Amino acid sequence: MKSAQTKSKKTKPAHPKAAFSFRHNVLPPLMGILMFAATLGLLNWQWIEAQVQYYVLPTKTVTVKPVSMLSLDPNAPAELIIPSLGIDVPFITDQPSYDPELVEQALRDGIVHYGTTAMPGQVGNVVALGHSSGALWTAGHYKYAFTLLNKIQDKALVYIDYKGARYIYRVTSTEVVLPNNVGVLQPTKTPQLTMITCTPVGVSSHRLVVHATQISPAPEKATAPTGKAKPVTSVSLPQ
């Protein structure tokens, strides 16, 4: 009896091995990879475009208009310009708040002057916030305003046109800090500029901080800030 069962098992026909097929073996994973790449590209196309322009056209800069062409209207929109990175965006100065929601709304319209930190032309620390990336579905046209900020070089010039005057800053250092490092926001004894954005791009775990010092007009001509400079009380750096 055992012999018959053993023989039956041995003679049982095996299932034929499926032939390799491009349609069944290659196409599904290939389509998955392409769809994943397309989704990433769709969500980050502005970042990708900025990288391509930076590396393919490394000499592309923004032409800074002469000071004589600045609007003398004190209410004219302010601008922040980094010629070496091709950045020329509105500098929002009418949202003197540390409230995250209000700051986030202001970031839709450009680079934001943060809270009650010093204004251009004053002694102190002018803090400028900008996004390095943003979701496709979020509002605003400046979600990638600072996407190339990590490419900035030492001694690069940054211009702020504000109330009919031009303020020029020279980059002195960069650093990557944790969001709880609010020391970079504190008042300074000389006119400085601090630019902050999230890093790496698309991640909010750290902040890229770029420090620059005012070189024009002469720093000694800077005015005292309105009221007494107060330490920033934020518990973390904005996203």
Backbone hydrogen bonds, N-H to C=O, Kabsch-Sander energy under -0.5 kcal/mol:
donor,donor_aa,acceptor,acceptor_aa,energy
5,Q,1,M,-1.9
6,T,2,K,-2.5
7,K,3,S,-2.2
8,S,4,A,-2.1
9,K,5,Q,-2.3
10,K,6,T,-2.1
11,T,7,K,-1.8
12,K,9,K,-0.8
25,N,21,S,-3.3
26,V,21,S,-0.6
26,V,22,F,-1.3
27,L,22,F,-3.0
30,L,26,V,-2.1
31,M,27,L,-2.9
32,G,28,P,-2.1
33,I,29,P,-2.3
34,L,30,L,-2.4
35,M,31,M,-2.6
36,F,32,G,-2.2
37,A,33,I,-2.6
38,A,34,L,-2.6
39,T,35,M,-2.3
40,L,36,F,-2.3
41,G,37,A,-2.6
42,L,38,A,-2.5
43,L,39,T,-2.3
44,N,40,L,-1.7
45,W,42,L,-0.5
48,I,44,N,-2.5
49,E,45,W,-2.9
50,A,46,Q,-2.2
51,Q,47,W,-2.2
52,V,48,I,-2.5
53,Q,49,E,-2.5
54,Y,50,A,-2.2
55,Y,51,Q,-2.5
56,V,52,V,-3.0
57,L,53,Q,-1.9
60,K,57,L,-2.0
62,V,83,P,-0.9
64,V,62,V,-0.5
65,K,63,T,-0.6
69,M,66,P,-1.8
70,L,67,V,-1.9
76,A,73,D,-2.2
79,E,161,D,-1.8
80,L,89,V,-2.8
81,I,159,Y,-3.1
82,I,87,I,-2.6
85,L,82,I,-1.5
86,G,82,I,-0.6
86,G,83,P,-1.2
87,I,82,I,-1.9
88,D,86,G,-0.5
89,V,80,L,-2.3
91,F,78,A,-2.4
92,I,90,P,-0.6
92,I,111,I,-3.5
93,T,91,F,-0.6
97,S,95,Q,-2.7
103,V,99,D,-2.5
104,E,100,P,-2.5
105,Q,101,E,-2.0
106,A,102,L,-2.1
107,L,103,V,-2.0
108,R,105,Q,-1.2
109,D,106,A,-1.9
110,G,107,L,-0.7
111,I,90,P,-2.5
112,V,129,L,-2.6
113,H,92,I,-3.1
114,Y,127,V,-2.7
115,G,95,Q,-0.5
115,G,97,S,-1.1
115,G,113,H,-0.5
117,T,114,Y,-1.8
118,A,125,N,-0.8
122,Q,119,M,-2.2
123,V,223,T,-3.2
126,V,124,G,-0.7
126,V,192,Q,-2.8
127,V,125,N,-0.7
128,A,126,V,-0.5
128,A,194,T,-3.2
129,L,112,V,-3.0
130,G,196,I,-1.9
131,H,142,Y,-0.6
138,T,135,A,-1.3
141,H,108,R,-1.6
145,A,142,Y,-1.3
146,F,131,H,-3.2
147,T,144,Y,-1.6
149,L,146,F,-1.5
151,K,148,L,-2.3
152,I,149,L,-1.6
155,K,171,V,-1.9
156,A,153,Q,-1.9
158,V,169,Y,-2.7
159,Y,81,I,-3.2
160,I,167,Y,-2.5
161,D,79,E,-1.9
162,Y,160,I,-0.7
162,Y,165,A,-2.8
165,A,162,Y,-1.3
167,Y,160,I,-2.6
168,I,216,S,-3.2
169,Y,158,V,-3.0
170,R,213,T,-2.7
171,V,156,A,-2.8
172,T,211,H,-2.8
173,S,211,H,-1.5
175,E,209,V,-2.2
177,V,175,E,-0.5
177,V,207,R,-2.6
181,N,178,L,-2.1
182,V,180,N,-1.7
184,V,181,N,-0.9
185,L,182,V,-1.7
186,Q,183,G,-1.1
192,Q,124,G,-3.2
192,Q,190,T,-0.6
193,L,212,A,-3.0
194,T,126,V,-3.2
195,M,210,V,-2.6
196,I,128,A,-2.5
197,T,208,L,-1.8
199,T,206,H,-1.9
203,V,200,P,-2.4
206,H,199,T,-1.1
207,R,177,V,-2.8
208,L,197,T,-3.0
209,V,175,E,-3.3
209,V,207,R,-0.5
210,V,195,M,-2.8
211,H,173,S,-3.0
211,H,209,V,-0.5
212,A,193,L,-2.4
213,T,170,R,-2.4
214,Q,191,P,-2.3
215,I,168,I,-3.1
216,S,168,I,-1.5
221,K,218,A,-2.5
222,A,219,P,-1.9
223,T,121,G,-2.5
237,L,179,P,-3.6
